[in-house]
Amino acid sequence: MTLALAIAHHRFGLGPRPGDLTDRDPEAWLLSQIDPAAAQVSGGSLNSTKDALTDMQGLRNHRAALRSGNLGPEAQAALETMLNASRNSLIQDVRTRTEHGVRTAAPFAERWTRFWANHFTVAATRAETIGLVGPYEREAIRPHVFGRFGTLLEEAVLHPGMLFYLDNHRSFGPSTRLAKRLGRSLNENLAREVLELHTLGVDGGYTQVDVEALARALTGWLPFQPMSLRRKMTGKDVFVSQAHEPGAKTLLGKRYKRDGAGQVKAMLADLAEHPATARHIATKIARHFLSDTPDAGDVAALQRSFLTSGGDLAALAQTLIKRPGALETPFQKVKTPEELMLATARALGPQAAFSKMQRVVQGFAQRPFGAPSPAGWPDTADAWMSPDALAKRVDWASSVARQSKAKPDDFVAAALGPLADDSLNLAIARAESRAQGLTLAIMSPAFQRR
Amino acid sequence: MLTSRRIFLAGLGAATVLKSTGASRAAGPRPKLILIILRGGMDGLTAIAPITDPHINTLRPHLVPKNAIALGGGFAAHPALKTWAGWAKGGQAGFIHAIAGPYRDRSHFKAQDLLETGADAVPGRDGWLARALERRPGLSALSIGPAQPLILKGAQNASSWSPAVVAPASDDTLMRLASLYADDKLLRAALEKAVETNAVAGEMGGAMRQGGFGAAGAIKAQMAGAGRLLKAQDGPDIAVIDIDGWDTHGGQINRLGRMLTALDDGLATLKSELGIMWQSSAITIVSEFGRTVRDNGGGGTDHGTGGLALLAGGQIKPGQHGDWPGLSSRALYDNRDLAPANDMYALFSGLLTDLYGFDSADLRAVFGPLTPRPISIAV
């Protein structure tokens, strides 16, 4: 039982904390976390989407005023403060997210949440998204990860963070007067990624015609009102009908007559239930939690669950946990750098120097909210276990170990329990220093894998 | 500060120091103690080989260094220690062979904990150097590295500093990982390739991982930082530097050669950073224990007993100090280790006495019932 529990903690969670490897039913423990409340994160004064957009609007107004020369010298200082505001809110979100990962007693809910946040990546890699990535994850992703996939899809795709990240704020219905006045046209970036990454998958059977149709339906979903409309950003109500390409559109052979804001929602609802989407999601789930080369039976079972439940993500999580072999070794996957950092911090206990640890891990790997592309962080070992990556992991582990006062034996008992084999115990007993023993424990196959 | 220095001198108990240098040193800068701890158990018989001992070539035929630098008295330094050997010849470096604390059971962790807390069986709660600082509130200490070592635990007047670069994991750690990865094809392949790439880059003079797998860069950065900080106005009196990677169970010739080279380069850096402070410095390099006299059949040696202390700096009396038990089968400890002929705590006591004027009451406050007769190593 303890072995299965240790496996559950590593494969489906974020690694055990001291005392977590007690005698309890691993499956029941995982199932108990399939609960929308368990996927929430709380942190004192985090910005909402509305706050972030208000800040951005304030910045735009202030800049315009500065340009017109109406303001005194103190206005320049105020500009600096405003510029820093979004960055500071990002720092708050990174800290809250990391501490939640280190402390949460529902680590499966957190892993599941992070899977979906990665599936619907919005990265803080452009000025407009810096202040929005945190609110996006907390408002568009977390509340819906155990709900219907269709809801999650709509919330994610139409959130201002995503609209900025994938250029929908630059996309205007080509035949609209607004587009002509602003010299704008269609931008298909978001539409293409919705089909390729979020729903059907690259081989999901769509064509360029479908991309354009979805892009046209998405026009009007602007994260703020264009300046020329002389209206302010309105927060969540982000549809600007003057920018929307009017008329019926055909996606995947189906005609969507109803126009306006609801048009793309109807398209997304159908995409959410498409068999290709089910296969794409099932494959990604199996690849993330079970194996880089997932077993066909696992993928088929997840796909069936997704289709028969109408995209019920709670049912999907249950199916995953109940797969034969889900709580057995061998581990097939390598932890990502972020997972490694969190698992190490969790095992070392709350006194560990998270921020230091994180600073180092950021140097070699996954900056929170910093995925390199809309496809999110890669999810297979070839991306994370190159010779250079391994060298950096060893250096990182060694530096963490040197800063820690933890005894290697305690770490192994807390973090691995029955997963520690004789060769690891022997290597630790023979280590030349505590720090080396701890380095070896962190770098052991049992701890590197999941 | 000078006032407190005089107070120390007034309390001096060890006649040797008072007679020879007490008066003159009172006017100069306060002495600097730089304590370097080599973790893992350095093979002292490789670093300073007793080349004329009749048994060495039969006991460890493959581990006697070639081209060793003769030091006189039957000893020769490993060629990697060329800087240190130059100092020894110039009268500014010395050594004590066959030295050990009271512990005999050969566990790294325990031996290090005892060495640092100044205990014999159960590690103490605080470091002996911290207790020493308590006796001389005017003194301050600094540890070089990310975490404060046990030797300074409990000290009020101690800080720590570490180079900005992440010190890379040691060669030794990588070797141990290789054996952990025996059954994990993916991790093993990545590790092998990483080591290989790094070695090639090193040979070609290319950019290696920060400091390289050999850790030479990291050691140099530690030494440079220590030297600069010690030399600074109001800098610390004492520095403690940790260097990992001395547990050579296999591949000893190459690995120890690289480590000694890195140490020697680091010492050269330390001296140049210390500048004129070199004259006031006593560099003391110790390890938790020595290694078996015989090689273990795997190109290495196992945990032993009697080790080596290397000394350098303007304050050091040159040559060999203490007793030399020899390598005859009668002399070996447990028929395997260099005998512990000299007491590590006597060396530490000697340093405190010579440099900071500790008397026997001071020493008892530091080492309690284990207080030895100090070995005097200062000029």
Contacts between the chains, C-beta under 8 A, distances in Angstrom:
chain1	res1	chain2	res2	distance
A	334	B	186	7.1
A	334	B	187	7.9
A	360	B	166	6.3
A	363	B	166	7.8
A	381	B	186	6.0
A	385	B	186	5.9
A	385	B	187	6.9
A	385	B	190	5.2
A	386	B	190	6.4
A	387	B	190	5.0
A	387	B	191	7.4
A	387	B	192	8.0
A	387	B	193	3.8
A	387	B	194	3.7
A	387	B	197	5.9
A	388	B	194	6.7
A	388	B	197	7.8
A	389	B	190	7.3
A	390	B	187	7.0
A	390	B	190	4.1
A	390	B	191	5.7
A	390	B	194	5.3
A	391	B	168	7.9
A	391	B	194	4.3
A	391	B	198	7.1
A	391	B	209	5.6
A	391	B	213	8.0
A	394	B	168	7.7
A	394	B	169	4.4
A	394	B	173	6.8
A	394	B	174	6.7
A	394	B	177	6.9
A	395	B	166	5.4
A	395	B	167	7.8
A	395	B	168	4.8
A	395	B	169	5.5
A	395	B	209	7.1
A	395	B	210	7.6
A	396	B	166	7.2
A	397	B	169	7.1
A	398	B	166	8.0
A	398	B	167	7.2
A	398	B	168	7.0
A	398	B	169	3.7
A	398	B	170	7.7
A	398	B	173	6.4
A	399	B	146	6.6
A	399	B	166	4.7
A	399	B	167	6.7
A	402	B	145	6.6
A	402	B	146	4.9
A	402	B	147	5.7
A	402	B	167	7.3
A	403	B	146	4.5
A	403	B	147	5.2
A	404	B	147	7.4
A	405	B	147	7.1
A	423	B	179	7.2
A	423	B	180	6.2
A	423	B	182	7.5
A	424	B	180	6.4
A	427	B	176	5.7
A	427	B	179	6.9
A	427	B	180	5.6
A	430	B	176	7.9
A	431	B	108	6.8
A	431	B	109	7.9
A	431	B	176	7.2
A	432	B	39	5.9
A	432	B	40	3.4
A	432	B	41	6.9
A	432	B	108	4.9
A	432	B	172	6.6
A	432	B	244	6.8
A	432	B	245	7.6
A	432	B	246	6.9
A	432	B	247	3.6
A	433	B	39	4.7
A	433	B	40	6.8
A	433	B	108	6.1
A	433	B	109	7.2
A	433	B	112	6.6
A	433	B	244	6.0
A	434	B	109	5.9
A	435	B	244	6.9
A	436	B	40	7.8
A	436	B	170	7.6
A	436	B	172	7.4
A	436	B	173	5.6
A	436	B	176	7.4
A	436	B	244	6.5
A	437	B	109	7.7
A	439	B	169	6.2
A	439	B	173	5.6
A	440	B	173	7.0
A	440	B	176	5.9
A	440	B	177	6.6
A	440	B	180	6.5
A	443	B	177	5.6
A	443	B	180	7.4
A	444	B	180	5.6
A	445	B	180	6.6
A	445	B	181	6.4
A	445	B	183	7.4
A	445	B	184	4.3
A	445	B	187	5.8
A	448	B	187	6.5
A	449	B	184	7.7
